[in-house]
């Protein structure tokens, strides 16, 4: 299918502009607030997420100004992308396969955020890259929800094997689709790379940059029960942790089962909104 015929819907522009503005160290608080407030539905959902148990604020925010002031631009960036991804999927979330896809993206972001410290990577940047890494899947899901849901339900194999099946169905895989989505967003190159290179083999140099962190976070999220499709085959979680610095084990002090429960609780906190 030619790219022009894919009719890829645009991602929520409020989220895209927040991504761009938040990178600017000189951005003013009122600019972020005005941008979020320009879309009342988006602002309402963002405020609800900000007050959820996921962020556990000491004092609930009664306005977007308060939420932005408490959270800061970096955390706001990741939260806006999370809200944007869910809004982008829209009615396709009625398909169980699409809800699993949403959970995988959110779990990948939460894992990347948790592991970022041992890789000396900013945790908010890691969260943003984690939740955006499969944005191409979202694009394919919105274009053809029923056929893509059926593909996700029946496919069996490691995550990269789905790329050929996507190309057979659409003419494009989700990595190529993601690249087309984000190429005009003026994002940092490292985040763009996480979108269209996350299925490349691990670097022999280990997890030393954002791309490698997203790769292992994506696989670890799948191995802990949050795969992008039900037939996804993943390496054992312990083997994935071995790709990280030894200090990463200190971030899961109660074991992988407890870590998986923490992920489930966080995802449920957002889904309950």
Secondary structure by P-SEA (a helix, b strand, c coil): ccccccccccccaaaaaaaaaaacccccaaaaaaaaaccaaaaaaaaaaaaccccccccccccaaaaaaaacaaaaaaaaaaaaaaaaaccccccaaaaaaaaaaaaaaaaaaaacccccccaaaaaaaaaacaaaaaaaaaacaaaaaaaaaccccccccaaaaaaaaccccaaaaaaaacccccccaaaaaaaccccccccccccccaaaaaaaaaaaaaaaccccccccccccaaaaaaaccccccccccccaaaaaaaaaaaaaaaaac
